[in-house]
Amino acid sequence: MALHSTVQVSLAERSYPIHIGQGLSSAFPKWLSERCPKSRHAVVISDANVVSFAEGYCSELLQADYRISNLAIPSGEGSKSLNEAARLWEAMLDEHTDRGSVVVAIGGGVVGDLAGFVAASFTRGLPLVQIPTTLLSHVDSSVGGKTGVNLPKAKNMVGAFWQPSLVVIDTDSLNTLPQREFVSGLAEVLKYGVILIPELLDYLEQHAASVLRKEATAISHLVAESCKAKASVVQHDERETTGLRAILNYGHTFAHALESVVGYGQLLHGQAVSIGMHMAACLAYQLKRIPWSFVERQRKLLVTLQLPTQFLDAEPVKLWSAMQHDKKVEHGQLRFVLPTRFGYVELVPGITKQQTLDAIALANQITETLQ
């Protein structure tokens, strides 16, 4: 296995490894038996986008004498719903799923979030394995144990913290990913650079061309560094009780509002996060927390990575209204994750409606054209 590395998420009895590399399917049954020794039935949940990739993993499990139940979900954000979760629960019942079963999620963030919620709730908790297939899910949603579904008016509002037993990040899965979806995941990578690892921004600036070509060495480096960053946060604030984990939501207050107002699926999540980070930086600048050079460096890097920084069709007042359902609202007060320098952000309360609208206006005024 070329370029194989392992990142450990240390959470006492809930600790688990993240295996990162190419062509990892042959090693999967061994890792699964080590992490879930009592499970001989695998409920594989995937969508149409990853059929051929999932077949490789299922074939390895069959050769290792696992019983396989393949459950497919429709592609897209619309599948993150209570209706789809209920359909999966019924299908799992029909497949004689019990506490000797393990749920294996193969797909992007939608599959991972939905399958994770189903695993957390069926028989009050089944072991979960995440095999993410998009860059976004490689570096973000597959790690940390957040699972859930959307409500019509709010993203990720119903769910559970349910840590996986194992994460397998096979970067070969990116080979068939459309460029738009691949690039979308780079927003979350850049986020880690802004909130925790400034050196990651240097790397992205110096190796942007290699990254956009999906060169294996560059991608493996970005994935490993991003997973380490997220693991370090999750280890100190697994269930968002200290406020530390909230820093992972940099740009997400704006992003979730955009997704809600525009309609789930109109913008890819990473695209919304990219726009949200630009808006958050503009807000931080207006509050005199950062210099203008911060806003410009972040914006130019987003554009270099082929990410959007504006969505002019979204009405600012509607965005503000949608933000009132954000999970960072506490005692009726909306809080934003805002930077003070590269590598450090804080959860900031007391932001007014007018300050938010002014930041959106400023973000929408700045040209995306690089000089």
PLY file of the C-alpha trace (Angstrom):
ply
format ascii 1.0
element vertex 371
property float x
property float y
property float z
element edge 370
property int vertex1
property int vertex2
end_header
0.00 0.00 0.00
1.67 3.20 -1.19
1.47 6.37 0.90
-0.22 4.65 3.82
-0.33 6.58 7.09
-2.43 6.40 10.23
-3.84 9.18 12.40
-5.15 8.23 15.83
-8.20 9.88 17.41
-7.70 9.49 21.16
-11.01 9.37 23.04
-10.40 6.77 25.78
-12.56 3.73 25.02
-13.96 5.49 21.93
-10.54 5.94 20.31
-10.11 4.87 16.70
-7.59 4.92 13.84
-7.87 6.81 10.57
-6.07 4.93 7.80
-5.05 7.16 4.88
-3.60 5.92 1.61
-4.22 4.38 -1.80
-5.71 0.97 -2.60
-6.71 0.12 0.95
-9.58 -2.29 0.22
-7.47 -5.44 0.58
-6.50 -4.49 4.14
-10.04 -3.50 5.13
-11.34 -6.90 6.40
-8.32 -7.22 8.71
-8.80 -3.72 10.13
-12.53 -4.32 10.52
-12.06 -7.60 12.39
-9.55 -5.92 14.72
-11.87 -3.03 15.52
-15.23 -4.90 15.48
-14.36 -8.52 16.36
-17.97 -9.51 17.15
-19.41 -8.21 13.88
-19.78 -10.64 10.97
-22.65 -8.86 9.21
-21.91 -5.60 7.39
-24.73 -3.22 6.47
-23.14 -1.25 3.62
-24.88 2.08 3.00
-23.85 3.93 -0.16
-25.27 5.90 -3.08
-25.18 5.61 -6.86
-22.07 7.80 -7.15
-19.80 5.19 -5.56
-21.16 1.86 -6.83
-17.96 0.59 -8.44
-15.76 1.80 -5.59
-18.05 0.21 -2.97
-18.06 -3.08 -4.89
-14.32 -3.43 -4.30
-14.75 -3.18 -0.55
-17.79 -5.49 -0.52
-15.87 -8.07 -2.54
-13.08 -8.09 0.04
-15.62 -8.52 2.85
-17.32 -11.41 1.07
-13.99 -13.17 0.62
-13.46 -12.75 4.37
-16.82 -14.50 5.02
-18.83 -11.45 6.05
-22.56 -11.38 5.33
-23.30 -8.24 3.32
-26.49 -6.20 3.16
-26.24 -3.49 0.50
-28.56 -0.54 1.11
-28.58 2.28 -1.43
-29.76 5.84 -0.92
-30.47 8.53 -3.54
-27.55 10.84 -4.20
-27.75 14.38 -2.89
-28.44 16.44 0.22
-32.14 15.57 0.05
-31.35 12.11 1.42
-30.32 13.58 4.78
-33.90 13.35 6.04
-35.92 11.58 8.70
-37.90 9.88 5.94
-34.76 8.34 4.47
-33.52 7.34 7.92
-36.83 5.58 8.60
-36.59 3.73 5.28
-33.12 2.51 6.20
-34.24 1.40 9.68
-37.00 -0.69 8.09
-34.61 -2.17 5.53
-32.13 -3.05 8.27
-34.89 -4.80 10.17
-35.75 -6.80 7.06
-32.06 -7.74 6.71
-32.03 -9.15 10.26
-29.62 -6.50 11.49
-28.77 -6.88 15.18
-26.01 -6.04 17.64
-23.71 -8.42 15.82
-23.86 -6.13 12.78
-21.71 -3.19 11.75
-22.78 -0.23 9.59
-20.28 0.64 6.85
-20.83 4.05 5.26
-19.25 4.37 1.80
-19.77 7.74 0.18
-19.59 11.46 0.75
-20.76 13.53 3.67
-24.46 12.89 3.07
-23.97 9.12 3.22
-21.68 9.37 6.24
-23.99 11.68 8.22
-27.13 9.68 7.46
-25.57 6.23 7.93
-23.94 7.44 11.13
-27.27 8.61 12.53
-28.90 5.33 11.56
-26.07 3.41 13.24
-26.32 5.52 16.38
-30.04 4.91 16.73
-30.73 1.37 15.49
-30.84 -0.99 18.51
-29.59 2.09 20.39
-26.23 1.93 18.72
-24.32 -0.22 16.23
-20.60 -0.05 15.42
-19.91 2.38 12.57
-17.17 2.43 9.94
-16.65 5.45 7.73
-15.16 5.02 4.25
-15.47 8.56 2.86
-15.17 9.02 -0.90
-15.07 12.81 -1.36
-12.34 15.21 -0.31
-14.85 17.06 1.84
-15.72 13.92 3.77
-12.05 12.84 3.88
-11.03 15.93 5.80
-14.15 16.78 7.75
-17.40 14.87 8.10
-16.00 11.33 8.47
-13.97 12.29 11.56
-15.33 13.40 14.91
-18.57 11.50 15.37
-21.13 14.09 14.28
-24.09 12.40 12.60
-27.48 13.71 11.64
-30.19 14.70 9.22
-31.66 18.00 8.06
-35.02 19.48 8.87
-36.70 21.54 6.13
-35.79 24.78 7.94
-32.44 23.87 9.48
-29.38 21.85 8.49
-28.07 19.07 10.78
-30.59 19.90 13.50
-31.44 16.27 14.39
-28.62 13.86 15.11
-26.25 12.30 17.60
-22.60 12.20 18.55
-21.54 8.69 17.51
-17.86 8.02 16.99
-16.87 5.53 14.29
-14.89 2.45 15.21
-12.70 2.89 12.16
-12.14 5.40 9.34
-10.59 4.32 6.03
-9.65 7.17 3.68
-8.74 5.63 0.34
-7.64 8.52 -1.85
-8.22 6.39 -4.97
-11.88 7.28 -4.46
-11.11 10.80 -5.70
-10.21 9.59 -9.19
-13.81 9.54 -10.40
-14.93 12.61 -8.43
-16.09 15.52 -10.64
-13.69 18.46 -10.38
-16.41 20.71 -8.92
-16.97 18.30 -6.03
-13.27 17.73 -5.50
-12.58 21.45 -5.35
-15.47 21.91 -2.94
-13.58 19.86 -0.36
-10.61 22.22 -0.51
-12.70 24.80 1.37
-12.57 22.67 4.51
-8.82 22.13 4.07
-8.28 25.87 3.84
-10.48 26.28 6.92
-8.03 24.24 9.00
-5.25 26.53 7.81
-7.15 29.60 8.97
-8.26 28.26 12.35
-5.33 26.08 13.43
-2.46 25.45 10.98
-1.21 28.56 9.13
1.48 26.40 7.50
-1.29 24.64 5.60
-2.09 27.94 3.87
1.56 28.25 2.83
1.42 24.72 1.43
-1.78 25.42 -0.52
-0.31 28.60 -2.00
2.91 26.84 -3.02
1.32 23.62 -4.33
-2.04 24.79 -5.69
-1.39 23.39 -9.16
-0.41 19.96 -7.80
-3.46 19.93 -5.54
-5.83 20.79 -8.39
-4.30 17.96 -10.44
-5.07 15.60 -7.52
-1.44 14.52 -7.25
-1.28 11.74 -4.66
1.53 13.15 -2.50
-0.13 16.56 -2.19
-3.58 15.14 -1.47
-2.30 12.66 1.12
-0.47 15.49 2.89
-3.56 17.72 2.98
-5.81 14.90 4.19
-3.42 13.78 6.92
-2.82 17.31 8.22
-6.54 18.11 8.16
-7.39 14.90 10.03
-4.74 15.63 12.65
-6.18 19.11 13.13
-9.72 17.88 13.52
-8.65 15.02 15.80
-6.84 17.45 18.09
-10.01 19.53 18.49
-12.35 16.56 18.92
-10.08 15.02 21.56
-10.44 18.14 23.72
-14.14 18.84 23.10
-15.89 15.74 21.79
-19.45 16.93 22.42
-19.09 20.69 22.09
-19.25 21.32 25.84
-16.25 23.66 26.22
-16.77 25.72 23.09
-13.46 24.62 21.52
-15.08 22.42 18.89
-17.11 25.39 17.70
-13.98 26.73 15.97
-14.50 24.02 13.35
-17.57 26.00 12.28
-15.60 28.92 10.89
-17.65 30.23 7.98
-20.42 27.74 8.64
-22.98 30.13 10.16
-23.12 31.96 6.84
-22.75 28.70 4.89
-25.63 26.86 6.54
-27.85 29.90 6.07
-26.92 29.99 2.38
-27.73 26.31 1.96
-31.07 26.76 3.71
-32.11 29.87 1.76
-30.81 28.80 -1.64
-31.99 25.20 -1.23
-29.98 22.15 -0.26
-27.99 20.93 -3.23
-27.97 24.20 -5.19
-24.61 24.98 -3.65
-22.21 22.22 -2.70
-21.41 22.36 1.00
-17.78 23.31 0.40
-18.84 26.08 -1.95
-21.15 27.47 0.73
-18.33 27.21 3.29
-16.00 29.08 0.95
-18.49 31.93 0.59
-19.16 31.79 4.33
-15.48 32.11 5.21
-15.19 35.17 2.99
-18.21 36.73 4.69
-16.85 35.84 8.14
-13.51 37.46 7.31
-15.32 40.60 6.14
-17.26 40.65 9.41
-14.05 40.25 11.42
-12.45 43.09 9.43
-15.39 45.41 10.08
-15.10 44.60 13.80
-11.39 45.56 13.60
-10.29 42.06 14.59
-8.11 41.53 11.50
-6.41 43.70 8.87
-7.62 43.91 5.29
-4.58 41.89 4.20
-6.10 38.86 5.98
-9.33 39.17 3.97
-7.43 39.52 0.71
-5.02 36.63 1.31
-7.86 34.28 2.18
-9.98 35.45 -0.77
-7.16 35.11 -3.30
-6.38 31.60 -2.10
-10.04 30.59 -2.36
-10.18 31.89 -5.93
-6.88 30.19 -6.82
-8.42 26.92 -5.63
-11.41 27.57 -7.94
-13.79 28.23 -5.05
-16.56 30.88 -5.03
-16.61 33.84 -2.65
-20.01 35.26 -3.59
-23.58 34.17 -4.25
-25.37 37.36 -5.18
-28.83 35.82 -5.58
-29.22 35.13 -1.84
-31.12 37.92 -0.06
-29.13 39.12 2.99
-32.22 39.57 5.19
-33.28 35.99 4.47
-29.78 34.81 5.37
-30.02 36.62 8.70
-33.38 35.02 9.39
-32.01 31.55 8.62
-29.09 32.14 10.98
-31.49 32.32 13.92
-31.76 28.51 13.68
-27.98 28.07 13.90
-26.84 25.63 16.61
-24.45 28.28 17.97
-27.43 30.36 19.09
-27.39 30.44 22.88
-30.06 32.12 25.00
-31.36 33.73 21.83
-27.99 35.25 20.96
-26.21 34.38 17.72
-22.47 33.76 17.96
-19.94 33.78 15.12
-16.56 32.07 14.81
-14.20 34.89 13.83
-10.42 35.14 13.36
-7.95 37.44 15.08
-4.98 36.13 13.09
-4.16 33.15 10.89
-4.22 30.08 13.11
-6.53 31.48 15.77
-10.28 32.07 15.89
-12.77 32.76 18.68
-16.50 32.35 19.28
-17.81 35.92 19.32
-21.25 36.82 20.76
-23.24 40.01 20.42
-23.08 40.48 16.65
-26.01 42.60 15.52
-28.21 42.16 12.49
-26.83 45.34 10.91
-23.22 44.26 11.41
-24.03 40.95 9.74
-25.81 42.58 6.81
-22.92 45.04 6.38
-20.44 42.15 6.24
-22.50 40.36 3.58
-22.66 43.59 1.56
-18.90 44.07 1.80
-18.22 40.47 0.76
-20.48 40.87 -2.25
-18.74 44.07 -3.37
-15.28 42.54 -3.75
-14.36 41.35 -7.22
-13.29 37.72 -7.56
-10.86 38.51 -10.38
-7.20 37.93 -9.51
-4.79 40.56 -10.77
0 1
1 2
2 3
3 4
4 5
5 6
6 7
7 8
8 9
9 10
10 11
11 12
12 13
13 14
14 15
15 16
16 17
17 18
18 19
19 20
20 21
21 22
22 23
23 24
24 25
25 26
26 27
27 28
28 29
29 30
30 31
31 32
32 33
33 34
34 35
35 36
36 37
37 38
38 39
39 40
40 41
41 42
42 43
43 44
44 45
45 46
46 47
47 48
48 49
49 50
50 51
51 52
52 53
53 54
54 55
55 56
56 57
57 58
58 59
59 60
60 61
61 62
62 63
63 64
64 65
65 66
66 67
67 68
68 69
69 70
70 71
71 72
72 73
73 74
74 75
75 76
76 77
77 78
78 79
79 80
80 81
81 82
82 83
83 84
84 85
85 86
86 87
87 88
88 89
89 90
90 91
91 92
92 93
93 94
94 95
95 96
96 97
97 98
98 99
99 100
100 101
101 102
102 103
103 104
104 105
105 106
106 107
107 108
108 109
109 110
110 111
111 112
112 113
113 114
114 115
115 116
116 117
117 118
118 119
119 120
120 121
121 122
122 123
123 124
124 125
125 126
126 127
127 128
128 129
129 130
130 131
131 132
132 133
133 134
134 135
135 136
136 137
137 138
138 139
139 140
140 141
141 142
142 143
143 144
144 145
145 146
146 147
147 148
148 149
149 150
150 151
151 152
152 153
153 154
154 155
155 156
156 157
157 158
158 159
159 160
160 161
161 162
162 163
163 164
164 165
165 166
166 167
167 168
168 169
169 170
170 171
171 172
172 173
173 174
174 175
175 176
176 177
177 178
178 179
179 180
180 181
181 182
182 183
183 184
184 185
185 186
186 187
187 188
188 189
189 190
190 191
191 192
192 193
193 194
194 195
195 196
196 197
197 198
198 199
199 200
200 201
201 202
202 203
203 204
204 205
205 206
206 207
207 208
208 209
209 210
210 211
211 212
212 213
213 214
214 215
215 216
216 217
217 218
218 219
219 220
220 221
221 222
222 223
223 224
224 225
225 226
226 227
227 228
228 229
229 230
230 231
231 232
232 233
233 234
234 235
235 236
236 237
237 238
238 239
239 240
240 241
241 242
242 243
243 244
244 245
245 246
246 247
247 248
248 249
249 250
250 251
251 252
252 253
253 254
254 255
255 256
256 257
257 258
258 259
259 260
260 261
261 262
262 263
263 264
264 265
265 266
266 267
267 268
268 269
269 270
270 271
271 272
272 273
273 274
274 275
275 276
276 277
277 278
278 279
279 280
280 281
281 282
282 283
283 284
284 285
285 286
286 287
287 288
288 289
289 290
290 291
291 292
292 293
293 294
294 295
295 296
296 297
297 298
298 299
299 300
300 301
301 302
302 303
303 304
304 305
305 306
306 307
307 308
308 309
309 310
310 311
311 312
312 313
313 314
314 315
315 316
316 317
317 318
318 319
319 320
320 321
321 322
322 323
323 324
324 325
325 326
326 327
327 328
328 329
329 330
330 331
331 332
332 333
333 334
334 335
335 336
336 337
337 338
338 339
339 340
340 341
341 342
342 343
343 344
344 345
345 346
346 347
347 348
348 349
349 350
350 351
351 352
352 353
353 354
354 355
355 356
356 357
357 358
358 359
359 360
360 361
361 362
362 363
363 364
364 365
365 366
366 367
367 368
368 369
369 370
